[in-house]
């Protein structure tokens, strides 16, 4: 499954007047590393924030402001439906791993705070792969790490570009439609779809 905690404005650290891309730092606008390779997410996010902050009225230097926003990601919590969804999947004996474009340490903290770390076999990051998602190499890294074929894996994500990338790589996919927006028809459609992880998990095990 993909990263299962998300907040467009980490702990209220982004001014409301900022554009969404400035506040997400790792969400829908981060579709892999545009420069290629697998440069650490934190470095790219901080650089992008400094660009967005240029010319903005701030109460601190731009470098400090960018670091302040990014530090909020270390304190994120999971969505309310995630614990139930995770446990439904584990009760059925399914293996769970994460695959993020960010740091595995962030995922570890997120799941530990939620009391779910023990439910996940591995926390994977594209920092150990040949490329960022949605490049096929990122998903192939997950399959190798789990010693299974792509066809045996199901990627669960909230971002359509992630769903599309996993589909192109040969995985089955499940889209969590948290926003009131339609799924883009120019991306490969998900195999499963629900508004939360618990509902999606019920589809997986049924």
N, C-alpha and C positions, 0 to 999 in steps of 0.2 A: 504494500500500500504506500501511497505517497505521504508526505508530511501531513499529519492529522490535526494540527493546531494552527489557527490563523486569526489574525486581527489586523484590519487595514490601518489602524492607528495604534501602535503598541503602547498600552498604558497611557494614552492621551498625550504622547510626546510629540505629535505632529500638529502644528497649527492647522485649524480647520480650513484656512484659505489655501493651503498647499494643494497641488494637484495630486490625485491618487497615486501616481507613479512615484512621487516623492516619499509617500508614507508607507507604501507596501514593502519596499525593500527586498521582497522575495516572493511576491505574489504573481498576479496574472501578467504583469508587464515584464517579468524576468523569464524569458523563454530561452534559457541557455546563455552561454557566453558569446556575445556577438563578435568577439575578437578571435574566437576559436580556442581550442584547448580546454583546460579545466582550471583556470585561474580561481583561487579561493573566492567564494561568494562575498565574504566580508570585505575584501579589498575592493571588489567591483562596486558593491553597494555603497561603501563609504565614498568612493570616487564619484559615483552618480549623484549622491546626495550633495556633495560639495558643488557640483555643477548646478543643481537645482537651487541651492541656497545662494548662489552668486547673485548679488544685487538685492537680496531679500533683507528686510529690516529684522535684525536679530538682537537678542539680549546677551549674546556671547559670541566669541569667534566662530566662524563657520566650521572649522575642524572640530571644535568642542560640541557644536550643535549636532553635527553628523554622528559623532560618537554617542551622544546622549540618545538620539533616536534609535540607533542600532542596539544600544544596551537594553532597550525595552524588549527585544526579542528573547533575551535570556530569562524573561519573567512571564512569558506567555502561558496561558492555560489552554487545555483542550476544550472543544465544544462539548456542551452537556450530553449529547448523544453518543460521544465517542466511547466512554467506558463500557456501556451496555453493548455497543456494537462489537468492540474488541472481545468481550467475554463470550458473546454468542459464537463468534468464529472460533475461539479457542476451545469452547466446550465441545465443538464438533471435531476437534483434533487438527484443525488447520494450522499450518506454520505461518507465522507473521514476521515480516521484516519491514523496515522503512527504507525508502530510497529518496534522498533529498539532494537538491542542488546546493544546499547550505552545509553547515557543519553537523557531523554526527553528534557532537557534544551538545548542540542545541536541542536535538531530538531527544537525547538522553535526559537532559534536564526537564524537558517538557513531559515526558512519559513518567519520569521518576516522581515529579510533583503530583501527577495524577494517580499515582499508585499502580501504573500499568507497565512499568519497565520489564517486569518479569514475564509478561505475556509475549514479549517480542524476542525472537531468536537472535536477530542481528539488526544493527542500525547501520545502514549503508549510506555512503555519500559518494557523489560523483567525483569528489576530490581524489578518490582511489581508482577512478575509471579513466578512460581515454578522452572523454568529452562530457559536457553537460547534457542533461535532458533538454530538449526532446531528441537528441541524436541517438541513433540505434545503439551505439556503443555503451551508452549509459545503462540502458535496459539489459543489454547483454552482460554487463558487469554483475547485475543482480542475479541473473540466471546462473552464472558461473559460481557466484558466492554461495548459492543455495544448492548447487549440484543438480539442477533440474533443467528441463527444456523450456524454452520460451512459452510453448503452448500449455505448459502446466502451471503457469503463473497468471495471476489476476492483479492488475494494477488498479487501485482505488484512489481517485484524486478529485479535486474540485476544479482543476484547471483544464479546460478543453484541449489546450495545446499538449498537455501531458497525456491525456487520453489518446489523442491522435498519434503522438510519438510512440506510445506503448503498442497501439494497434499496428502501426507500421512495422514495428520490431517483431511482431508475432504474438504478443500477449493478449489475453482477454482483458476487458476493461470494465470498470464500474464508476460511473460519474455521480458525485454527490452534488446535487443542484441546490446549493445554499442561497444563491442569489435569485432574484425574480427576473432572470433574463433567459431567453431561449438559448439552446445549444447551437453554436454556429454550424450552419449546414455545409461549410467548406472544410470542416474537419470530419474525420472518420467517426461515425456514431458509436457511442458506448454500447457494450453488450447488456449492461444493467444500468439502472438509473433510479435514484431515490433522493429525498430531501435531506436525509441524515444517514449516518453510518449504521445505526441500529436497524433501520428499515432495509438498507442495502444488504446487511448481513443476513437478514431473514430470507432475502431472495437467494443469496449465495448457498445457504444450507438447505433450502427447501427442495 
